Amino acid sequence: MPVQKQTRAGQRTRFKAFLIVGDFSGHVGLGIKTAKEVAIAIKGALVIAKLSIIPSYKGFWGEKIGKSHTVPMKVTGKCGSIRLRCVPAPKGTGIVAAKIPKKLLTLAGYEDVFTSSKGQTRTFGNFAKATFNAIYLTQKFITPNLWSKSSLVKNPMNF
């Protein structure tokens, strides 16, 4: 995506690259880099995307039958004026989203998600960042199935 800045001598063109990496089974990364040449921007974005890989937790909609397939709870990602809300969806629904969030959610390993967005969604970078932020928020809330088992210990003060 070319970005231009007006100077006294004319225009200075730089290229901004947005790159998504993921393994379709619970990990996704987003890299953004600006450079004077396209190849340098893409290489830099790839490095940044690999360094920013985060886990994406999955959950169920309704009964816990089969593999987890959707977001564990409602999450809202924010960036700039954009608010992207991801809502759990039943099996077989698919990812109901715009082009940019659909790619990110697919690479994160989600199969069924409802989304709704508010704000200026034409700003490609902010839309991608808001989606990435929503995926990041799925790991911030620990659901009961992730609680570790603990046994009660006797109080050492009681004889």
C-alpha positions, -999 to 999 in steps of 0.1 A, spaced: 0 0 0 18 32 -11 19 61 14 28 95 2 41 126 20 42 160 4 76 178 8 90 210 -7 108 190 -34 77 170 -43 62 138 -30 80 111 -10 65 77 -16 69 49 9 53 14 10 34 0 39 31 -38 41 6 -57 63 14 -94 67 -5 -122 86 11 -155 96 -8 -184 112 -10 -222 114 -48 -226 112 -47 -243 146 -44 -217 173 -15 -193 165 -16 -160 146 7 -131 141 4 -96 125 33 -76 111 32 -40 98 63 -23 83 68 8 62 99 12 39 111 30 8 110 -3 -12 83 -29 -14 106 -59 -8 121 -44 23 87 -36 37 75 -72 31 106 -87 47 103 -65 77 66 -72 81 73 -109 80 99 -107 108 75 -86 129 46 -110 122 67 -140 133 78 -121 165 42 -111 174 26 -146 172 0 -151 199 -21 -181 209 -58 -179 201 -81 -198 225 -112 -215 212 -144 -225 229 -178 -241 222 -212 -227 214 -239 -247 232 -229 -283 242 -193 -294 244 -194 -320 216 -163 -325 194 -135 -300 189 -137 -264 201 -146 -243 170 -155 -207 180 -144 -179 203 -148 -188 240 -168 -156 248 -177 -123 233 -146 -101 228 -142 -66 214 -110 -55 197 -103 -18 193 -80 3 172 -85 39 161 -122 44 155 -128 7 148 -146 -16 172 -148 -52 161 -169 -76 182 -165 -114 179 -194 -135 191 -195 -173 195 -215 -190 167 -230 -225 164 -212 -253 144 -216 -250 107 -222 -212 106 -187 -203 92 -170 -170 98 -195 -142 92 -171 -113 88 -156 -88 63 -126 -98 42 -98 -87 65 -112 -102 98 -122 -134 80 -86 -140 69 -72 -133 104 -98 -155 121 -93 -183 96 -55 -183 101 -61 -183 139 -80 -216 135 -116 -204 142 -143 -222 121 -175 -204 133 -176 -168 145 -202 -139 142 -186 -104 139 -199 -69 140 -178 -38 133 -183 -1 139 -162 28 127 -142 36 96 -135 0 85 -119 11 52 -87 19 71 -71 -14 64 -44 -13 91 -67 -3 120 -92 -30 109 -65 -57 110 -52 -44 143 -86 -44 159 -92 -80 148 -58 -90 161 -66 -73 194 -99 -93 196 -80 -126 191 -55 -115 217 -83 -109 242 -95 -145 240 -64 -156 259 -68 -129 286 -99 -146 302 -93 -181 316 -124 -202 313 -132 -230 338 -119 -258 315 -85 -242 318 -85 -241 356 -58 -264 371 -69 -291 396 -58 -284 431 -62 -304 463 -68 -289 497 -38 -289 521 -41 -291 558 -35 -258 576 0 -260 593 -12 -239 622 -38 -265 634 -22 -292 655 
